[in-house]
Amino acid sequence: MSIANETARPAVDWRSVEVTRFRKRRYAADRRLQFYGMGAIVIALGLLAILVTSLISTGYSAFTQTMVTVPIELREDQIDREDPFSANWRTILRDSLKKLTPELEASQERDYFALFTNNAQFLVRDQVVKNPQLIGTTVSFTFPVADPVDQLSKGNIDRNQPEQLRRVNDVQIAFYDKLSEQGAISVPFNWSLFFNADSRFPELAGLAGAISGSFWALLVCFLISFPAGIAAAIYLEEFAPKNRLTDLIEVNINNLAAVPSVVFGLLALAVFIGWFGMPRSVPLVGGMTLALMTLPTIIIVTRASLKSVPASIREAALGVGASKHEVILHHILPLAMPTILTGTIIGLAQALGETAPLLLIGMNAFITSPPAGFLEPSTALPTQIFIWADSPERGFVSRTSAAILVLLSFLITMNAIAIFFRQRFERRW
């Protein structure tokens, strides 16, 4: 008998009971694995739906604002055209408000005037200062009501509760109903949420300062991290010798990509503010801090994209007489740029949502005007959310959720742009 016959295995009976049972167990295991995967996706989508639904249900009311329209007589004997700031705007406003409710008694004035935002007189004054030709006429001004009245209008305060449990008393509810019957109350879209800066009063608070601060900080972050990250990646991938030093640098870059963001905030606080004496709360320092966080991501993505370019392109360029730097700048880098841009946008989107490092460098100050540049104090969207979340007023609860929705919309937009670049310019080899 030959060796082949001695070592030959017996034929498998694929129709036997044992093989059939084994095959059924394998198929069942495959189905269970698919079920576990589908279950994980359903759970993840469910949790995401719960999060988004919670944010929308809490924050949708902040996208509208209860306003009151009041005709105000701007008499020339009360307002000096040369110096409108000297006028008694509080008296001018209150006289006009009294005309809306002639039956107002002296004992009810305090409750009545509390229906309107405390800054109403300044809003009227600022409009007159911008348009002095309004003096001597009667103009209808529209401004927000106070936050408790806004919450009453939106149904967040139950008027059927006992008076001592409500922030709005019965007298104020009666005045509000009368103003509504007169058509003085309206609930338009709250554009001030996007065009106003922060305020102590919820009805006036907006995200303009935070959006501007995030824009300047991301601009500084991009201008630093994008060229520096690409240059470092090109050197490490194309020029650096392979030795222990470059291996150590690569390991550290990979480790820095996983370092918690609060560590970068502490580093910025010690170096930029402590050693260099740079000002706190400015987008320049915030952008430099975010650049430190984004650099490792851009370097890693750029090196991976450079590696993905086929070696035949390098060889062909070298074969026609191109130098090494011409090969990189004219052939390799343009082909890798779509992937680099995608990684950069994703890194900037991650930086946009960072809060801890910005808190440590002071970008959570109370700033009442948007910054005009990266050297003026400002907040950012994540820190503005942190500030509002810590405020006790009911109006800031909805504004916090609305600000989170605005931040999420920016993040989704940036990720959508990254996906567009990837699908539009990506090449498959």
C-alpha positions in Angstrom: 0.0 0.0 0.0 1.3 3.4 -1.0 2.0 6.2 1.5 -0.7 8.3 -0.2 -3.3 5.6 0.5 -2.1 5.2 4.1 -2.5 9.0 4.8 -5.6 9.5 2.8 -8.5 10.8 4.9 -11.9 9.1 4.8 -14.5 10.9 2.7 -16.8 13.3 4.6 -20.4 12.5 4.3 -21.9 16.0 4.0 -25.4 14.6 4.4 -24.6 12.9 7.7 -26.5 13.9 10.9 -23.3 15.2 12.6 -22.3 17.5 9.7 -25.9 18.7 9.3 -26.0 19.7 13.0 -22.6 21.4 12.7 -23.7 23.3 9.7 -26.9 24.4 11.4 -24.9 25.6 14.5 -22.6 27.7 12.2 -25.6 29.2 10.4 -27.2 30.0 13.8 -24.0 31.6 15.0 -23.9 33.8 11.8 -27.5 34.8 12.4 -26.8 35.7 16.0 -23.8 37.8 15.0 -26.0 39.7 12.5 -28.6 40.1 15.1 -26.1 41.5 17.6 -24.8 43.9 15.0 -28.3 45.1 14.1 -29.3 45.3 17.7 -26.2 47.5 18.4 -27.2 49.8 15.5 -30.8 50.0 16.7 -29.7 50.9 20.2 -27.2 53.5 19.0 -29.9 55.1 16.7 -32.4 54.9 19.6 -30.1 56.7 22.0 -29.3 59.3 19.3 -33.0 59.8 18.7 -33.6 60.2 22.4 -30.8 62.8 22.6 -32.0 64.8 19.6 -35.7 64.6 20.7 -34.8 65.8 24.1 -32.8 68.8 22.8 -35.5 69.7 20.3 -38.4 69.4 22.8 -36.4 71.6 25.3 -34.8 74.1 22.9 -37.4 74.7 20.1 -39.1 77.4 22.2 -35.9 79.5 22.2 -36.2 79.9 18.5 -39.2 82.2 19.0 -39.5 85.2 21.3 -42.5 86.9 22.7 -42.5 90.6 21.7 -44.6 93.6 22.5 -45.2 96.5 20.1 -45.7 99.9 21.7 -46.3 103.2 20.0 -43.9 105.8 21.6 -44.2 109.5 21.2 -40.7 111.0 20.7 -41.4 114.5 21.7 -38.9 117.2 20.9 -39.3 118.8 24.3 -38.1 115.6 25.9 -35.3 114.6 23.5 -32.3 116.8 22.6 -31.4 116.2 18.9 -27.8 117.1 19.7 -27.5 114.8 22.7 -30.2 112.1 22.7 -28.4 110.2 25.5 -29.4 112.9 28.0 -33.1 112.2 27.6 -35.0 110.4 30.4 -35.8 107.3 28.3 -37.3 105.4 31.2 -40.0 108.1 31.7 -40.6 108.3 27.9 -41.1 104.5 27.7 -43.3 104.3 30.8 -45.5 107.1 29.7 -46.1 105.3 26.4 -46.7 101.9 28.2 -49.3 103.6 30.5 -51.3 104.7 27.4 -51.8 101.0 26.5 -53.6 100.5 29.8 -55.4 103.7 30.9 -57.0 101.9 33.8 -53.6 101.2 35.4 -53.5 102.1 39.0 -50.5 103.4 40.9 -50.3 100.3 43.0 -50.2 98.1 39.9 -47.4 99.9 38.1 -44.6 97.8 39.5 -46.3 94.5 38.3 -47.2 96.1 35.0 -43.7 97.4 34.1 -42.2 94.0 35.2 -43.9 92.5 32.1 -41.3 94.1 29.8 -37.5 93.5 29.6 -35.5 95.8 31.8 -33.4 97.0 28.9 -36.4 98.2 26.8 -35.5 101.8 27.4 -32.0 101.3 26.1 -33.3 99.4 23.0 -35.6 102.4 22.2 -32.8 104.9 22.9 -30.3 103.1 20.6 -32.7 103.0 17.7 -33.4 106.8 18.1 -29.7 107.5 18.3 -29.2 105.6 15.0 -32.1 107.4 13.4 -32.4 111.0 14.8 -35.0 111.8 12.2 -37.5 109.8 14.4 -37.5 112.6 17.0 -40.8 114.5 16.8 -42.8 111.6 15.6 -44.7 108.7 17.1 -43.0 105.4 16.3 -44.1 101.8 17.0 -41.2 100.0 18.7 -41.1 96.2 19.2 -39.0 94.8 22.0 -39.0 91.6 24.1 -41.2 91.0 27.2 -39.5 89.8 30.4 -38.5 86.1 30.6 -41.3 85.0 33.0 -43.9 86.5 30.6 -42.2 84.8 27.7 -42.4 81.5 29.5 -46.1 82.2 30.2 -46.7 82.9 26.5 -45.0 79.7 25.5 -47.0 77.6 27.9 -44.1 76.8 30.2 -45.9 78.4 33.2 -49.3 77.0 34.1 -51.6 79.9 34.8 -53.9 77.6 36.7 -51.4 76.9 39.4 -51.7 78.8 42.7 -50.3 82.3 42.5 -47.6 81.7 45.0 -46.2 78.9 42.8 -46.0 81.0 39.7 -43.4 83.6 38.7 -46.2 85.7 37.1 -49.0 86.8 39.4 -52.7 87.2 38.6 -52.4 91.0 38.0 -49.6 90.5 35.4 -51.6 87.7 33.7 -54.6 90.0 33.4 -52.4 92.8 31.9 -50.8 90.3 29.5 -54.2 89.0 28.3 -55.3 92.6 27.7 -52.2 93.4 25.7 -52.8 90.2 23.7 -56.4 91.3 23.0 -55.1 94.6 21.7 -52.8 92.8 19.3 -49.7 94.2 20.9 -48.2 90.7 21.6 -46.5 88.7 18.9 -44.2 85.6 18.9 -41.9 85.9 15.8 -38.8 84.0 15.0 -36.0 84.8 17.5 -33.4 86.3 15.2 -31.7 87.9 18.3 -30.6 84.4 19.3 -28.1 84.6 16.4 -27.5 88.4 16.3 -27.3 89.4 20.0 -24.4 88.8 22.3 -24.7 87.4 25.8 -26.8 89.1 28.4 -27.9 88.7 32.0 -31.5 88.7 30.8 -32.6 85.5 28.9 -34.9 87.3 26.6 -32.0 89.4 25.2 -29.2 86.7 25.3 -27.8 85.5 22.0 -25.0 83.6 20.4 -23.4 86.2 18.2 -20.4 86.6 20.5 -19.9 82.9 20.8 -20.2 82.3 17.1 -17.7 85.0 16.3 -15.3 83.8 19.0 -15.5 80.2 17.6 -14.9 81.5 14.1 -11.7 83.5 15.1 -10.4 80.6 17.2 -10.9 78.1 14.4 -9.3 80.4 11.9 -6.2 80.7 14.1 -6.3 77.0 14.6 -6.5 76.3 10.9 -3.7 78.8 10.0 -1.3 77.1 12.4 -2.2 73.4 12.3 -2.8 73.0 8.6 0.5 74.1 7.2 2.5 72.9 10.2 0.8 69.5 10.2 1.3 68.9 6.4 5.0 70.0 6.6 5.7 67.7 9.6 4.0 64.8 7.9 5.9 65.3 4.6 9.2 65.4 6.4 8.5 62.4 8.6 7.2 60.4 5.6 9.4 61.4 2.8 12.7 62.9 4.2 13.3 61.8 7.8 15.7 58.9 8.3 14.3 55.8 9.8 16.1 55.6 13.2 15.2 55.5 16.9 14.7 59.3 17.1 12.1 59.4 14.3 10.4 56.2 15.8 10.2 58.0 19.1 8.6 61.1 17.4 6.1 58.9 15.6 5.1 57.2 18.8 4.7 60.5 20.6 2.5 61.9 17.8 0.3 58.9 18.0 0.1 59.2 21.8 -0.7 63.0 21.6 -3.7 62.2 19.4 -5.2 60.3 22.4 -4.3 62.8 25.2 -7.3 64.3 27.0 -8.1 67.9 25.9 -7.8 69.2 29.4 -4.1 68.5 29.3 -3.7 70.8 26.3 -5.6 73.4 28.2 -3.2 73.2 31.2 -0.3 73.4 28.8 -1.7 76.5 27.2 -2.4 78.0 30.6 1.2 77.4 31.7 3.0 78.3 28.4 1.0 80.8 26.5 -0.5 82.7 29.4 2.0 82.0 32.2 5.3 82.2 30.3 4.5 84.3 27.3 2.1 86.6 29.1 -0.6 86.5 26.4 -4.0 87.8 27.3 -6.7 85.5 28.6 -10.1 85.0 27.0 -8.9 85.9 23.5 -9.5 83.7 20.4 -5.7 83.9 19.6 -4.8 81.8 22.6 -7.9 79.6 22.1 -6.9 79.0 18.5 -3.3 78.2 19.4 -4.6 75.7 22.1 -6.9 74.0 19.6 -4.0 73.9 17.1 -2.0 71.8 19.6 -4.9 69.4 19.8 -5.5 69.2 16.0 -1.9 68.9 14.9 -1.5 65.2 15.7 -4.7 64.3 13.9 -3.6 66.2 10.8 -0.1 64.7 10.8 -1.5 61.2 11.1 -4.1 61.7 8.4 -1.5 63.4 6.1 1.0 60.6 6.5 -1.6 57.9 5.8 -2.8 59.8 2.7 0.8 60.1 1.4 1.3 56.4 1.9 -1.8 55.6 -0.1 -0.5 57.2 -3.3 0.9 54.3 -5.4 4.7 54.0 -5.7 4.4 53.9 -9.5 3.6 57.6 -9.5 6.8 58.4 -7.6 8.8 56.2 -9.9 7.3 57.7 -13.1 7.9 61.2 -11.9 11.5 60.4 -11.0 11.9 58.6 -14.3 11.2 61.7 -16.3 13.8 63.7 -14.3 11.8 65.3 -11.5 13.6 66.0 -8.3 12.3 64.6 -5.0 10.7 67.8 -3.8 9.1 68.2 -7.3 7.7 64.7 -7.0 6.2 65.5 -3.6 4.8 69.0 -4.4 3.7 68.4 -7.9 2.4 64.8 -7.9 2.1 63.2 -4.5 0.7 66.1 -2.4 -2.0 67.1 -5.0 -3.2 63.5 -5.2 -3.3 63.2 -1.4 -4.8 66.6 -0.7 -8.6 65.5 -0.8 -7.9 63.0 2.0 -5.9 65.6 3.9 -8.7 68.2 3.6 -11.2 65.6 4.9 -9.1 64.9 7.9 -8.4 68.5 8.5 -12.1 69.4 8.5 -12.9 66.5 10.8 -10.1 67.7 13.2 -11.5 71.3 13.1 -15.0 70.0 13.8 -13.6 68.1 16.9 -11.8 71.3 18.0 -15.1 73.3 17.6 -16.8 71.2 20.2 -14.0 71.3 22.8 -14.8 73.0 26.1 -12.3 72.0 28.7 -9.2 73.7 27.2 -11.1 76.9 26.5 -12.4 77.0 30.1 -8.9 76.8 31.4 -7.7 79.8 29.3 -10.7 81.9 30.4 -12.9 81.9 27.3 -15.9 81.7 29.6 -16.0 85.3 30.6 -19.2 87.4 30.4 -18.8 89.3 27.1 -21.6 91.6 25.9 -20.3 92.3 22.4 -19.0 90.1 19.6 -15.2 90.3 19.1 -14.0 92.2 16.1 -10.8 90.2 15.9 -8.7 87.4 17.4 -7.2 89.8 20.1 -10.5 90.8 21.7 -12.0 88.9 24.6 -14.8 86.5 23.6 -16.4 83.2 24.4 -17.0 80.2 22.1 -20.0 78.1 21.4 -19.1 75.2 23.9 -18.2 77.7 26.7 -21.4 79.7 26.0 -23.4 76.5 26.5 -21.5 75.8 29.7 -22.3 79.4 31.0 -26.0 79.1 30.1 -26.3 75.6 31.6 -25.1 77.0 34.9 -27.7 79.9 34.9 -30.7 79.5 37.2 -33.3 81.4 35.0 -35.8 79.2 33.2 -35.2 81.0 29.9 -31.6 79.9 29.8 -32.7 76.2 29.9 -34.3 76.4 26.5 -31.5 78.6 25.2 -28.9 76.0 26.3 -30.6 73.3 24.3 -31.0 75.7 21.3 -27.3 76.5 21.5 -26.4 72.8 21.5 -28.6 72.4 18.4 -26.8 75.2 16.7 -23.4 73.7 17.6 -24.6 70.3 16.3 -25.7 71.9 13.1 -22.2 73.4 12.6 -20.6 70.0 13.3 -22.9 68.2 11.0 -22.3 70.8 8.3 -18.5 70.5 8.7 -18.7 66.7 8.5 -20.9 66.9 5.5 -18.3 69.1 3.8 -15.7 66.5 4.6 -17.8 63.7 3.1 -18.3 65.8 0.0 -14.6 66.4 -0.4 -13.9 62.7 0.1 -16.5 61.5 -2.4 -15.9 64.3 -4.9 -12.1 64.1 -5.1 -11.1 60.8 -3.7 -9.3 58.5 -6.1 -9.2 54.7 -5.8 -6.1 52.9 -7.0 
